[in-house]
């Protein structure tokens, strides 16, 4: 089963006298709306079951899944770096695994990539992906260090 994630909608009046915010459930990093029949109250606190985490990564787009489902990628963060997304994503991926950039570079089973659609100006999302490109992961790689892939 594929789970949607939240996207925050902001609407600011031109005179900046008021602002309205809302949450929308989306199914991928492109912001594709997903059907939702439950309340989103409380989903921005606690263990955040709807937080962007794992999914299937293809053509620069992350289709969201839970980390327990077979997946190929895990979202590790976003950066604004003036255009050097590859280096920044390598650093984010390394930190997510608990490694230095040099240590991460020696892993042959994982790679870092960035999402194709920029958000909020030049901010881009970064993912760590299975080097095979296949859905071989069945758990989070956070803090994995040099351990074997979950799966």
Order of alpha helices (4+ residues) and beta strands (2+ residues): beta-beta-beta-beta-beta-alpha-alpha-beta-beta
